[in-house]
Amino acid sequence: MQRVYQANDLIEANIVKGLLEQQHIETHISGYFLQGGIGEIPPAGNTSIWVADNHTDRALEIIQAYENSPS
């Protein structure tokens, strides 16, 4: 598995996850439950998206298109 995206929060992680799954790329969100333990952990940047090695290139293309799309 390869980490393909570092999300700012769970909402952003789930948006990217949805985009990848629409293209039949299975994803794993790492750090999903860390958002609940905010106490000493910074509230952002602890959630990342991982995909299988053979889907890394396609996932990165989709993520780049997401990041470059107008808001």
C-alpha positions as CSV (number, residue, x, y, z in Angstrom):
1,M,0.0,0.0,0.0
2,Q,1.1,3.5,-0.7
3,R,0.0,6.8,0.9
4,V,-1.3,9.0,-1.8
5,Y,-2.9,11.9,0.1
6,Q,-2.6,13.7,3.5
7,A,-5.9,15.2,4.3
8,N,-6.5,18.2,6.5
9,D,-9.5,16.5,8.3
10,L,-12.0,13.7,8.0
11,I,-14.3,15.6,5.7
12,E,-11.6,16.1,3.1
13,A,-10.4,12.5,3.5
14,N,-13.9,11.2,2.8
15,I,-14.2,13.4,-0.3
16,V,-11.0,12.1,-1.7
17,K,-12.0,8.5,-0.7
18,G,-15.3,8.9,-2.6
19,L,-13.6,10.2,-5.7
20,L,-11.2,7.3,-5.7
21,E,-13.9,4.7,-5.0
22,Q,-16.0,6.1,-7.9
23,Q,-13.1,4.9,-10.1
24,H,-13.1,1.5,-8.4
25,I,-9.9,2.2,-6.4
26,E,-10.1,0.7,-2.9
27,T,-8.9,3.0,-0.2
28,H,-7.9,2.9,3.4
29,I,-8.1,6.0,5.7
30,S,-5.3,6.0,8.2
31,G,-5.8,8.1,11.4
32,Y,-9.6,8.0,11.2
33,F,-10.0,7.8,14.9
34,L,-7.3,10.2,15.8
35,Q,-9.6,13.1,15.2
36,G,-11.4,12.2,18.4
37,G,-8.3,12.3,20.6
38,I,-7.6,16.0,20.0
39,G,-6.3,16.7,23.5
40,E,-2.5,16.7,22.8
41,I,-2.7,15.8,19.1
42,P,-3.0,18.7,16.6
43,P,-6.5,18.6,15.1
44,A,-5.4,18.6,11.4
45,G,-3.1,16.6,9.2
46,N,-3.4,13.2,11.0
47,T,-5.6,11.6,8.3
48,S,-4.2,10.0,5.2
49,I,-5.4,8.0,2.2
50,W,-3.7,4.8,1.2
51,V,-4.3,2.6,-1.9
52,A,-2.9,-0.6,-3.3
53,D,0.5,-0.3,-5.1
54,N,-1.0,-1.1,-8.4
55,H,-3.5,1.8,-8.1
56,T,-1.1,4.5,-7.0
57,D,-0.5,6.2,-10.4
58,R,-4.2,6.4,-11.2
59,A,-5.1,7.6,-7.7
60,L,-2.5,10.4,-7.9
61,E,-4.0,11.5,-11.2
62,I,-7.5,11.7,-9.7
63,I,-6.2,13.6,-6.6
64,Q,-4.2,16.1,-8.8
65,A,-7.4,16.8,-10.7
66,Y,-9.3,17.3,-7.4
67,E,-6.6,19.7,-6.1
68,N,-6.6,21.7,-9.4
69,S,-10.3,22.0,-9.7
70,P,-11.8,25.4,-9.1
71,S,-13.5,25.7,-5.7
